[in-house]
Amino acid sequence: MGKLAVIGTFYRRYERTDMLLQRVLLESTRPPDEFFMVCEEEADAELAFEWARRYPNLILKLLPTPRTPSGGYSIVPYSNKINWALDNTTCDYIVYLDNNSMPHPEKYRLMSEALDGHLEWGAVYCSQHRTGYDDRQVIYQLPIDDAYCVLNYTQVMHRITDDRWSLDMAHADPQDLVDARFWRDLHATYRTTSPFNYSSLDSGAFYPVLLGGEMLDEHYMESIKAAGL
């Protein structure tokens, strides 16, 4: 069974951190083997870490956040933070979490088991109910060619890869976001290295993991700029 790392990116709304950690560490049927706490912006990193330290069974990897000469936190690009976690994990599978998401207790178990059972799959994705910017229920029944263009990054679990996030959100075209570029690289890698022949409906990297009609993730995003995810 592959080891699982959760890379959690948090955006100042630390009041949700405790609730998310309870769901991931106490209620999940597949708790992670490692948890990376990645704080966005130049926010109070210690405050977020204090929430996480309430869980003694948590193997917490703290992202070293450099300080400015005045003592504040330097802003580290979004992609650099995730790349640091990818470079420092000892796990086989990666899944992402942020303040806006709430995983179903069965999400990590089902996704990990799918990768365990299908070595030819590079990544799996789950159904997600998005609110705020998109009130539709987003659920995929079949592998799709353009999965990397339509998936929110919190829907995906992927194998560890040499590919890394290459751009910060601020520098990405709204219709070609940084996560889409990362998924495209992963997609291309598995299409060219897999011994399997894929039909026009197959993605090569991405496969859906469903639990009946239930959503495996809830995601709320206030910013309308995220409508293209």
ABEGO torsion letter per residue (X at the ends): XBBBBBBBBBBGBAAAAAAAAAAAAAABABBBABBBBBBBEABBAAAAAAAAAABAABBBBBBBBBBBAAGBBBBBBAAAAAAAAAAABABABBBBBBAABBBBAAAAAAAAAAAAABAABABBBBBBBBBGABABBBBBABBBAAAAAABBAAABBBBBBABBBABBAAABBAABBAAAAAAAAAAAAAAAABABBBBAABAGABBBBBBEABBABBBBBABAAAAAX
